[in-house]
Amino acid sequence: MINDTRLEYIFIRTCIVFLHYLTPVSIIYTVFLIASYIFGIPRPHIPLAINVIAVAESLFYLVVFLPYSAYLQRAAVHPPIPSRTERKALFEKCYKFIPDPDTYLDRWFLGAPQEEIKHENVKEFIQWAFFNRGGEAGDDEEELDEYVAAYETLVGRKFEPGRGKAESLRLTLDPIDMLHRSLAWYMCVGFVDLLTYINLLRAGFHFHRTCLSRFFTVFPFRPQAVLTTKRSLHPRYRHRTLPLRPLPLRHKLS
């Protein structure tokens, strides 16, 4: 763990900035490298390792990150829309379990001021929550207004007509904002993961892998998953050694 000191804080922030800007610098350098080969532009001698890192970072961004980012923007597959009777029953069930309606709206509208959460904003949110879609209300206008009126009763005030600046959180409709991490960043994560595995192995723990067919679904790849012969029985396998307490391990690098 990183200690709470000024020097170590400066160190970790410097590392983050370096890893964050490594990719754009690598792409610029790779373009220059290609141009120098094509047009015969003289260039200073650069170690081969730097060339390899720059090309690898550029390829990782162009071949992996950009296509995957586009892939994640595809439309979500929603379950079949329930009938009006089922929607009303679900709405009433949810309605009963909202202890603080103002806080509920505040969270779903990302902390927007109350005066910016107007009638159309609430209707749009309910349309996503119970109809699994956005866009025009169409034939569902009357039903949506009924739900908005019920929520007005719950909060004890009328929503202003029209649409405010507030934006609700609609998880299956909103675009996914991705932040690129450099290949070197993932290599650091992989190294820490491997180091943790070795330390736990030395402490007497045993690593249980998932199915080998899922090896390429985890990045950075985990070589320990190939080396071990033990396999996890089930993701929901319960701890059964009654005299001993289980040890959960949670790791995050952010």
N, C-alpha and C positions, 0 to 999 in steps of 0.2 A: 504494500500500500504506500501511497505517496504521503509524506508527512506534511503538516500544515505550516510550512515555512515559506518566507518570501522567495528564497533562492529556488526552492523546488517548484514553486508556482510559476516563476519566470521560465524555468526549464521546460515544464510541461506545456506552457503556452507557446513557447518557441517551437517545440516539436509539433504541436498541432498546426501552427501556421505553416511550417515547412511541409508537412504532409498534405495540407489543404491546397497549397499552391504548387505542389510538385507536378501535378498533371498538366495544368496550362503551360507551365514552363517547358515540360517535356514535349508537348505538342508543338510549341513554337520551335523548339530545338530540332525536333524530328523533321518539320517542314524545311527548315534551313539545311538540314543534313541531306534531304532528298534533292533539294534545289542545287546544292553544291555538287552532287554527283551528276545531275543532269546537265547543268550549265557550266561545270568546271570551275566553280567559284572556289578560290583558295580559302582554306580554313586552318586554324591552328590544330596541333595534334591534341586530340582528346582521348583519354583512356577508354579502352574498349568497354569496360564495365559501365561507364556513364552512358555510352551509346546504347548498350543493351537495356539499361534501366529506362532511358527516355523512350525507346521504341516500344518496350513492354507496357509502359504507362499509357502511351498513346493508343496502342492496340486495345488495351483493356477498356479505355474510355469509348472508343469508336465501335468496337466489335461486341463488347459485353454490356456496358452501361446504357448506351443510347438505345439499342434494340430492346433491352429489358425494360427501360423506362417507358418506351412506346407500348410494350406488351402490357404493362400494368395499367395503362390508361384505357384499356378496352372496357366495353360496357359490362357491368356486373350481371350475373345470371340470378334473377330473383325467383323466389318460389311462386307458385300460382297465387293470384290475387284472391283472397277469401271473399265470400259473399257479403252483401251488405249487413245481413244479420250477424255474421261472424265478426265483421269489422266493428260493429256497434258493441258487441259483447266484449271484444278485446279492448276497445276504447274505455268502456266503463270499468273494466278490471284494472287497467292502468290508472285511470282517474282516481280510483279509491286508494292507491298506494303512493300518492304524491304528497308527502308531509308538508313541503314548503313550495308552493307553485311558483313563487317569484324566483327562488333559488334554482328551481328546475329550469325555468326559461333562461335564466342568466347563464347556466352552464351550457345548455344546448345552443345558445346564441353567442357563445364565446365572450361573455362579459359585456355585451353591447348595452348601452344605456336603455332604460325602459321606454323612453319616449321614441326610440328608434325601432322598437319591436311593435309593429303595427299589424292591422288585421290581415293584410296579404302575406306578411312574413310568417305569421302563425299558421295561416292556411297552407302555405307552401311547405312548412315543416310537417304538418299533419298529413299532407298528401304523400310525402315521402315515407313517413312512419307507418301509415296504415294502407297505402295504395301502392307502395314500392315504385313510385315514379315521380317525375317532375313534369314541367310543361303546363299547358292549359288545363283547367279543371274539367271543362267539357260537361258531360252529363253528371259528373260528381259534384257540381257546384253546390247544390242544395245540401247534400250530405256533409260536405266540408264546412259550410257555414253553420250547420247544426253542431259540429264538433267544436268549432271556434266559439260559438255561443256558450257551450257547456264549459269551456275552459275560462271564459270570461266570468262565469258564475263562480268558478273555483277561485280565481284570483281576486274577485270582488270588485272588478272595474271593467269598463269597456275599452277594447283596443281602438286606437284611433284608426279611421278609415285610410285606405291607401297602403303604400309600401314605404317603409323606412330604410335606413342605410344598413340595418342589422342583417347579418348573414348567418343562417343556421347551419349547424353541422349535419350534413347528410352523407353518411359514410359511404354508401354504395353509389352515389351520384357525383360527389365532389371529385375533382381531379386530384391525383396523388402527386404531391410535391416531393420529389426525390432530391436528396443532397448527395452528390458524388463523393466517394471516398477513394483515395488513391490505392493502387495495388500494394504499395509499400505499407499503407495503413492496415490492410487485411493481413499482410505478412506479419506485422507486429502482433495482431490479434491471434494469428495462428501460432506464433512463437510462445506467447503467454499461455495459450491453451495447452500446448505441448509441454511446457515447463510445469504447469499445474498437474498434468497427467503423470509426469515423472515423479514429482514430489509426493503425490498421493500413492503412487505405486510403491515408492520406497517406504512409505508409512504403513504399508500392509493392506491397502485397499485394492480391489479388483475392478478393472474397467469392463463394462458390459456394453457392447456395441449394439446398434440397431441393424436392420437387415442390410446386407451389402449392396442390394439394389438401390438403396437410398444414399450411397456414398457420394454421388455427384450432386445431390440436392443440398448439401451443406458446404458453404464456402466461408473461409478457407477450408480446403480439404483436411481431413483428420487422419493422418497415417496410422494412428493407434487403432483405428477402426479395422484396418486390414491386418494388423499384427496380432490382435487378440483373438482367442478362440472362444471366449465367453460371449454369449448373446443375451440381450435383455429379453425376458420372457414376454413382456407385454408393457406398453407405455403406462398402464394403470396398475402395474404389479404392486401389491401392498407389502409394506414392511411386516415381516412375520417373526422376527427374532424378539420374542416378548421381553426377555430380561434386559435387552439393550435398546436404547433409543436411536431412531434413525438420524442420520446426519445429512440434511439438505445442503447443497452447495449451489450458490448463485454467483455468477461472475458477469461483470459488465465492464466494458471499456468505452467511455464516452467523453 
